[in-house]
Amino acid sequence: MFNKQEKQISDSEAKRSLPHNRKEVFFDLLRHRKMALFTLSCFTFMFFIPLAVDLFYFNFLESVAMANDKNDYLFSLIFYSMLIMLPCMIIGFIGLSGAFHVAKKMVWQEGVMVAPDFFQGIKENWKHGFLNGFLFGVVLFGFVVGGSYLLINFNAAPIWSGVGIGALTIFFLLFGMVVALNNTQDVYYANGFFTTMKNSFCLLGLLHYRILVTYLLSTGVVVALCCLNMVTLAIGLFLFAILNSLVVVLYTLISHYGFDRFINQEHYPEMVGKGLYKLENNDKEA
């Protein structure tokens, strides 16, 4: 009898210690699943190794061209680097489809075996990962190649070049956030690609600063570091290699908040607040 009561108290305390909102979920994962998150980062980065090789190789060639005053070759090197980057980005995003599947299970407080769940996520979602990688690769290609061309010819038409660079930056920010939301939806709902895209544009208005700040401080920082020089490229890829799972979890938590407010309350009420202990606090979470 004594043992039974002791177990009941232990279960009650365990329930009270569960996360009550999505901020608590994030820090709970940091405290209790550090090794799983690190392992997930390593598995994801494996799919980005071709992209890392492409960036290092062409960054080296660009540094040599600038050191020898051969700036005429600079734009060609940037162009071919970003062209080869496109299939590499697709491979990376196929890996991300597995990472987002694992992150979904983590934030739902489900049991996770990183390697099997990672590859199960790829098996289920690789087609959408392919399309998301292609879309993000094309947008990044236009941003870097178009921006480089406008910078090279800035003195010839400073006003129009400035407008063009601004438009490319907004385009990159907008579609980059849409692709991030696509990734979180692909492992959550069984929708077609264009339905997912439409939902992502709608969610942008709901999530506004949450998704923008996350995107700027994660994806935006890494892209900026990779575009500067060899040292910052190495720093950016190192940060991505060890921290990409945290960014995936952040995107997942922010998106699940949006799903509950925009989709689940009307269509899937049983999914509202999944993974949280106090479901009645959904409207207060962030």
Buried (B, 14 or more C-beta within 10 A) or exposed (E): EEEEEEEEEEEEEEEEEBBBBBEBBBEBBEEEBEEBBBBBBBBBBBBBBBBBEBBBEBBEBBEEBBEEEEEEBBBEBBBBBBEBBBBBBBBBBBBBBBBBBBBBBBBBBEEBEBEEBBBBBBEBBBEBBBBBBBBBBBBBBBBBBBBBBBEBBBEEEEEEBEEBBEEBEEBBBBBBBBBBBBBBBBBBBEBEBEEBBEBBEBBBEEBEEBBBEBBBEBBBBBBEBBBEBEEBBBBBBEBBBBBBBBBBBBBBBBBBBBBBBBBBBEEBEEBBBBBBBEEEEBEEBE
